[in-house]
Amino acid sequence: MTNFAFLFPGQNSQYAGMGRDLAEKFSVARRTFEEADEALGFPISKLCFEGPEDQLKLTEFQQPAICTVSVAALRVLAENGITPAFVAGHSLGEYAANVAAGSIAFPDAVRTVRHRGRFMQEAVPAGQGAMAAVLGLSSEDTARACADAAAESRNIVSPANFNSPLQTVISGATPAVERAAEICKERGARRVVMLQVSAPFHCALMQPAQDRLAELLRALTFAAPRIPVVVNVDAALVTDPHQLREALIRQVTGTVRWVDSIRLLIAQAPTHFIEVGPGTVLTGLMRQIDRTQPCHNVEDSASLEKTLLTL
């Protein structure tokens, strides 16, 4: 029996032109963009299809834009008879995963992630926070480097994303992130790349954003999901709507446990993984976690056709 695990991408998967091909070729995708425009009160569809890139990079627009393209691709897959048995999303992608599972209505999700983006942007003044990708060093060694840098600098730095066995993103106050980066290099990291981000996501500095988002999420209706959702912060399969809500709240300051989430999904023995939404970041991470797993992506009609031919 064929069963699919859908993976939904997070921030920085965006590009100008994303979703346009889907909207032009599939009425269900076009209606998804119309639904998002109506929910947000401005044309997010135009921003997805045309850019400009600099506006699309702004967190409060980037988050609903990626969510909308992901849900449009999800609905096109459903029209072609491809539906998931399990879902997971990388940080922001967990909202699209909840839409796929039926636990959150799409208009609620797209409105909430716009606020989420703004709250995260406003939590830390520009320049005071930073993130860096540590490559070629184990997650344990990277976490120890963060702890040492935090103690030395008396400031916040911690792992933000465990993306693959040898790729960990760290986040925190700029001086502490810079010191942790130095320590990681001293301890054998192949490379450390400072990331171009607007805020230090997934660390304790995001607490003001988490508190504001908690109010919104607790006012939303969450339904029992039709299928299990793997939540980032616990790397656990969740079917309880209250736990899904609380996981979305906790993930703002919590670490994205992507490696553990993927290994948990692999243990459920899906026949195929499909990255649903813009880009192929998660497909690339899958190759680093377990290259034996068949992983496809769907973001436009060409990738859809290729995926359908493979399944």
Residue pairs with C-beta under 8 A, 6 or more apart in sequence:
1 271
2 271
2 272
2 311
3 85
3 86
3 270
3 271
4 82
4 83
4 84
4 85
4 86
4 270
4 271
4 272
4 273
4 274
5 84
5 85
5 86
5 87
5 88
5 265
5 268
5 270
5 272
5 273
5 274
6 74
6 77
6 84
6 86
6 87
6 88
6 97
6 100
6 273
6 274
6 275
6 276
7 87
7 88
7 89
7 90
7 93
7 273
7 274
7 275
7 276
7 282
7 286
7 295
8 70
8 87
8 88
8 89
8 90
8 93
8 94
8 95
8 96
8 97
8 100
8 275
8 276
8 277
9 66
9 70
9 89
9 90
9 92
9 93
9 275
9 277
9 278
9 279
9 281
9 282
10 66
10 89
10 90
10 91
10 92
10 93
10 256
10 281
11 59
11 62
11 63
11 66
11 91
11 92
11 201
12 62
12 197
12 281
13 66
13 277
13 278
13 279
13 281
14 56
14 57
14 62
14 65
14 66
14 278
14 279
15 53
15 56
15 278
15 279
16 48
16 49
16 50
16 51
16 52
16 53
16 56
17 48
17 49
17 50
17 51
18 48
18 49
18 65
18 69
18 278
18 299
19 29
19 33
19 45
19 48
19 49
19 68
19 69
19 72
19 73
19 278
19 299
20 48
20 49
21 300
21 301
21 302
22 29
22 69
22 72
22 73
22 76
22 299
22 300
22 301
23 29
23 30
23 32
23 33
23 45
23 49
23 72
24 30
25 301
26 72
26 76
26 79
26 301
28 72
28 75
28 76
28 78
28 79
29 72
29 73
29 75
29 76
32 68
32 71
32 72
32 75
32 106
33 44
33 45
33 48
33 68
33 72
34 45
35 106
35 107
36 44
36 45
36 64
36 68
36 71
36 106
36 107
36 110
37 43
37 44
37 45
38 107
39 106
39 107
39 110
39 111
40 64
40 110
40 111
40 114
44 61
44 64
44 65
44 68
44 110
45 68
47 55
47 56
47 61
47 65
48 56
48 65
48 68
48 69
55 61
56 62
56 65
57 198
58 117
58 121
58 198
59 117
59 118
59 120
59 121
59 198
59 199
60 114
60 115
60 117
60 118
60 121
61 114
61 117
62 117
63 92
63 113
63 114
63 116
63 117
64 110
64 111
64 113
64 114
64 117
66 92
66 93
66 96
66 277
66 278
67 92
67 95
67 96
67 99
67 109
67 110
67 113
68 110
69 277
69 278
69 299
70 89
70 93
70 96
70 276
70 277
70 278
71 96
71 99
71 100
71 106
71 109
71 110
73 276
73 277
73 298
73 299
73 304
74 96
74 99
74 100
74 276
76 298
76 304
77 83
77 274
77 276
77 298
77 304
80 304
80 308
82 274
82 307
82 308
82 311
84 100
84 227
84 274
85 227
85 268
85 270
86 227
86 228
86 229
86 230
86 237
86 265
86 268
86 270
87 97
87 98
87 100
87 101
87 227
87 228
87 229
87 230
88 94
88 97
88 229
88 230
88 232
88 261
88 262
88 265
89 95
89 96
89 97
89 98
89 232
90 161
90 232
90 256
90 258
90 281
90 282
91 161
91 201
91 202
91 232
91 251
91 256
92 113
92 116
93 277
93 282
94 229
94 231
94 232
94 247
94 248
94 251
95 104
95 109
95 112
95 113
95 248
96 109
96 276
96 277
97 229
97 230
98 104
98 109
98 222
98 225
98 229
98 244
98 248
99 105
99 106
99 109
100 227
100 276
101 225
101 226
101 227
101 228
101 229
102 223
102 225
102 226
102 227
103 222
103 223
103 224
103 225
103 229
103 241
103 244
104 112
104 220
104 222
104 223
105 221
108 220
108 221
112 213
112 216
112 217
112 220
115 212
115 213
115 216
116 209
116 213
116 252
119 208
119 209
119 212
119 213
120 198
120 199
120 201
120 206
120 209
120 252
121 198
121 199
122 208
122 209
123 199
123 205
123 206
123 207
123 208
123 209
124 199
124 200
124 205
124 206
126 198
127 174
128 173
128 174
129 171
129 172
129 173
129 174
129 177
129 199
129 200
129 203
129 205
130 171
130 172
130 173
130 174
130 177
130 178
130 194
130 195
130 197
130 200
131 160
131 169
131 170
131 171
131 177
131 194
131 195
131 197
131 200
131 201
132 169
132 170
132 177
132 180
132 181
132 192
132 193
132 194
132 195
133 167
133 168
133 169
133 192
133 193
133 195
134 142
134 145
134 167
134 168
134 169
134 170
134 181
134 184
134 189
134 192
135 166
135 167
135 189
135 190
135 191
135 192
135 193
136 166
136 188
136 189
136 190
136 191
137 145
137 166
137 168
137 184
137 187
137 188
137 189
137 190
138 165
138 166
139 159
139 162
139 165
139 168
139 259
141 184
141 187
141 188
142 159
142 168
142 170
142 184
142 189
143 158
143 159
143 168
145 180
145 183
145 184
145 187
146 157
146 158
146 159
146 170
146 172
146 180
148 180
148 183
149 157
149 176
149 177
149 179
149 180
149 182
149 183
150 156
150 157
150 158
150 172
150 176
150 180
152 179
153 173
153 175
153 176
153 179
155 172
155 173
155 175
155 176
156 172
156 173
156 176
156 203
156 204
156 205
157 170
157 171
157 172
157 173
157 176
157 177
157 179
157 180
157 203
158 170
158 171
158 172
158 203
158 204
158 255
159 168
159 169
159 170
159 171
159 255
160 169
160 170
160 171
160 200
160 201
160 202
160 203
160 255
160 256
161 168
161 169
161 202
161 255
161 256
161 258
162 168
162 255
162 256
162 257
162 258
162 259
162 260
163 169
163 256
163 258
163 259
163 285
163 288
164 258
164 259
164 285
164 288
164 289
165 259
165 288
165 289
166 190
166 288
167 285
167 288
169 195
169 202
170 177
170 180
170 181
170 184
171 177
171 200
171 201
171 202
171 203
171 205
172 180
172 200
172 203
172 204
172 205
173 200
173 205
177 194
177 200
178 194
181 192
181 194
184 192
185 192
199 206
200 206
201 252
202 251
202 252
202 253
202 254
202 255
202 256
203 253
204 253
206 252
206 253
207 253
209 252
210 249
210 250
210 252
210 253
213 248
213 249
213 252
214 249
217 245
217 248
217 249
218 245
218 249
220 245
222 241
222 242
222 244
222 245
223 241
224 239
224 240
224 241
225 238
225 239
225 241
225 244
228 237
228 238
228 239
229 237
229 238
229 239
229 244
230 236
230 237
230 238
230 261
230 264
230 265
231 238
231 243
231 244
231 247
231 248
231 251
231 261
232 247
232 251
232 254
232 255
232 256
232 257
232 258
232 261
233 247
233 250
233 251
233 254
233 255
233 256
233 257
234 247
234 257
235 257
235 260
235 261
235 263
235 264
236 264
237 264
237 268
238 244
238 247
258 285
259 289
262 285
262 286
262 289
262 290
263 289
263 290
265 273
266 290
266 293
271 294
272 294
272 295
272 296
272 310
272 311
273 286
273 293
273 294
273 295
273 296
274 295
274 296
274 297
274 298
274 307
275 281
275 282
275 283
275 295
275 296
275 297
275 298
276 297
276 298
277 299
278 299
279 297
279 299
280 297
282 295
282 297
283 295
283 296
283 297
286 293
286 295
287 295
294 310
296 303
296 306
296 307
296 310
296 311
297 303
297 307
298 304
298 307
